[in-house]
Amino acid sequence: MDLGLAGKVELVTGASKGLGRGIAAALVAEGARVAISSRSRERIDAAATEIGALGLVHDSTDLDAAPGLVEAVEAELGPIDVLVTNTGGPPPGPDPLGFTREQWESAYRDLVLAPMTLIERVVAGMRGRGFGRVLSVGSSAVREPIPGLMLSNAHRAALLGALKTVSREVAGDGVTVNSVLPGRIATDRIVQMAGSREAAEDAARSQVPAGRLGTVEEFAAVAAFLCSERASYVTGTAVLVDGGVTQAV
């Protein structure tokens, strides 16, 4: 299927590794002109070289730097057609009431304010041109809260509500706003939380209906479709990519 992404200008944040990098690679493979960002110059340069993207240093927690990131992409590639917001998860903890106010505020900044600041910056241009795709990488935790991930459970659900609200406002202008929700995908974070790759794979075999961890490439394929021209009638929704582990309808 031709996804209609050839020549589109796309920005993927948090893309030096893991899910963000996988999405960026899938978009490059479709012929898109992709910029990727990360706070680490070394990692983003390496990833950009490997997948054929423009690499930019950006700390998502620095909200005032968002306009500069958008301007840098537009100066090099042109107006942004597709924005994919992605960031690492906040710290886990066994006690849901054991997080400090600073941790709550930091998680809100990372998971809600940072993506919304970029979305606010690019959506007006998308609406004016009559085409745009906004995609947020979330978590299956918005469907079923995950034990030990209080900050993620709370703030990713908040972002989902904000995205739904925006999606209804911009749909008539050819702009879609969606989320893609990973379950147990083989990334560093899953391995870290499980303690080892072997432990993560063992848990997936016994707990995930598909009987295994998902791959980054499988996840990225769904994301690429939601970024495409072909997904023009899909908006305001959140798509699970979790091998069936989420039991909620």
N, C-alpha and C positions, 0 to 999 in steps of 0.2 A: 504494500500500500504506500502510495506517495503521500506523505504527511503534509506536504506543502510548506516545509520549513526552509527550503533552500533559499539562501540569501537573507533570511530573517536575522535581525540583531537581537541577541539574547544575553542576559546577564544572570549568572548563577552564583549565589553567595555561598560561603562556607564550602568551597569546592576543591580544596587542595587534596582531599581524600574522601573515602567512604561514599555515601549516597550522593552528595553534591558533585563529586568528581564523576561518578557513574552517570548521572544525568547529563552533565556537560559533555561527556564523551559520546553519549547517545545523540545529543543534538548536533554535535560536530559531524557525526556520521551521516546525519540527514542533510548536510550541506548548509547548516546555519552558521552564522558568524557569531562566535561565542566569546564572551568575556567571563572570566571567573575571578573570584576574590577570596582572600583569606588574610588573616592577620600576620601570617608567617611569610616573609619574602622568599626564603629558601624553598619552602614547600610549594608555594604557589607558582614560582618560576619553573620548578621541576614538573609539576602537573601540567602547566600550560604548554611546555615544550612537548611533553609526551602525547597530549591529545590534540594539539594544534589549536590552542585558544589564546586569547589575550589575557595575561595574568596581571592582576592589580592587587595591591596591598590595601586591605580595608579591615578595620576593627568594628564589628557590628555594634559593639557597645558604645561607640562614639557616635551618637546620633547626629551631631553637628557635621560629621564627615560624610553623611549620606549624599548631600547635594554634589560634593566634589567627586564622589565615585560615579554618580550618574553622568556628570559632565565629562569625566575622563573617558567613559565608554562611548558617549556620543561624539566626542572629538575624534576618537580613533575609528569607530565603526559606523556611527550614525544613530538616529533615534532608536530607542529600545522598543522592540516589538513584544518581547517575552521576558518576564521577570520571574525567576525562581528563587524564593527565599528559603534558605536552609541555615541551620546553626546547630552546634552541639547541644546536648542536653545538660540541664543543671545537675548539681550533685545529688546522689541518692542519699537516703538515710532511713534507718529502721523506725524511727519515731516520727510520725507525721506532724507532731506538735513540737518537734525538737529543732526546727530551723530558726535562725536569727532573722531579725527584721532586715538586716543587710542582705541575707541570702534571698529572702522573698523579693526585695526590691531589685536585686541583680537579675533574678530569674524573669521578673516582669519586663525588665529592660531588654533582656536577650530575646525572649520569646514573643513578646507583644509589641513593645515600642519600636524595636529595631526593624522588624519586617514592615510594620505599618508606616514608618518614616520613609522607607524606600517606595512603598506602594503609593503613598501620597505624592511622591515626587514624579512618578512616571505615568500614572493613570491619566492625567489630563491630556498628555500628548497622545496616548493610545486612543482616547475617546475622540480627539480631534482628527486623527487619521482613520478612524473607523475600524481599527483592528488592534487587539491586544490580548495577551494571555498573562495572567498572574497565577502562579502556582506556589503553594506553600508546602514544604515538607514538614509534616506533623508527626503524629505517633498514634498507634492504636489505643493509647491511653485515653484519648478523647471519647472512645466508645466504651471501654472498660478500664477504670483506673487500675494502675499497676502497683502492687505493694512495693513500698520503698521509694516510690517516685512521686512524692507529694507535690513538689514544685512543678514538675512536668505535667502531672495530672491537672493541676489547677490552671496553669497559665496557657497550656496548649488549647485547652477547652475555651478559654477566654478569646484567644486569637480566632478560633473557629467561628465563634459568634460574630466577631467583627468582620471577618471575611464574608460571611453569609449576608450581612447587612450591606456591605459594599457591592457585592455581586448583583443585588437587585437594583442598585442605583445605576450601574454602568452597563447592564446587559443590552439595553437598547442601542448602545453605541458600538456594538461589536466587540466588547471586551468581556472575557470570561474570567472568573475568579474561583479557583478550586484548591483543594488540598489533597495530598496523597499521603496515606497513613501507613508507615511501615510497621510490620510486626517483627518477627525474629529473622532479620536479614543478617547475613554474615559480615558484620562490620567490627571494627575495633571496639566500639562501645558494648556490643553484645558480648564479645569475648571477655572484656574487662568485667562486666557485671556478673558473668558466669564464673569467672576465675580462670578459665582456660578455654581454648578452642574446643578441646575434647569434651569438656563439661557442657559447653553450649550446644554441641552437636548431640550429645547424649540426651539432654533435656528436650531438644527439638524432636528427636525420634519418639519420645514417649508422650509428649504433650501437644505437638502440632499435628493436626489431621493429615497434612501432606507428608509427615514423617521425616522432615529435614528442615535445615535452615534455608531461607530463600537466598538467592544471589543478588548482588548489586545490579547485575545486568537485567534480571527479571524485573526488579523494581524500577529501574531507569526506563525500561520499555513502556511501562504504564505512564510514567511521568511525561515521556516524549509525546505520547498520544494526546494527553491532556493539554500539552503546549501547542498542538498542531491546528491547522486550518480545519481538519476533519472533525475536531471536537467542538465545533462552533455552537452546538446546542446543548453542551454540558457545562453548567455553571452553578455556582452555589452549593457544590457537593463535595464530599470527602470520600475518597476511594481507598478502601483497605487493600493492602498487599501483604497478606499475613499467613498464607497457607491454610486458612480456615481456623486459626486458633481463637479468634474473637468469637464469643458465643452470642453476643448481642445482635439483635436483628438490625 
